[in-house]
């Protein structure tokens, strides 16, 4: 990595920048209830944190024997999620500070998310983060979602930089795995702190094992600075 400047930063969205997992859980719970599944718990939902919406629904469709096509389920979950996201999505306060620090420093930023493009745009617009992060990539726009590296490589391409000059900020092990596979360093902030021991997180350049409660904008920013790169 170059020592002359701060690297570009690629953020995961859900569970990293914004606390959207409760909305995703509720969107999925409503969808499954429409198909006769009434016991979908938060604990079950946490198994899929960091995995794209389509992949998640493909697995759930098989587990529950749902006959509806995946595309129909995807449209239904996105519809539910957008309704919830537009009503309320919270940004993690220290993450907002981190984005603002990077923006002030002129650091190129992107969002690379397993969510649909419509969901990404709705959340960024609703939280005001779109003013700081205009470059976005949805898993819908690449061949394979996380843990494959496609989405991060596409984000680097859109930022006009090389993977070695990018740092990924992630909350889930599949995303940390994807960052490593892309040849990028990773700041890991586990959404579920008990997953902090996952090998994908242990390989991160900077790990906040306690998750968002431990993460600080200043610590992450100082680690990114060229003297620490």
Helices and strands as residue ranges (DSSP letters): E 8-11, H 21-34, H 42-46, H 53-64, H 70-87, H 93-104, E 109-113, H 117-127, G 129-131, E 135-138, G 139-141, H 150-159, G 163-165, E 166-170, H 173-181, E 185-188, G 193-195, H 199-202, E 206-207, G 211-213, H 217-224, G 226-228
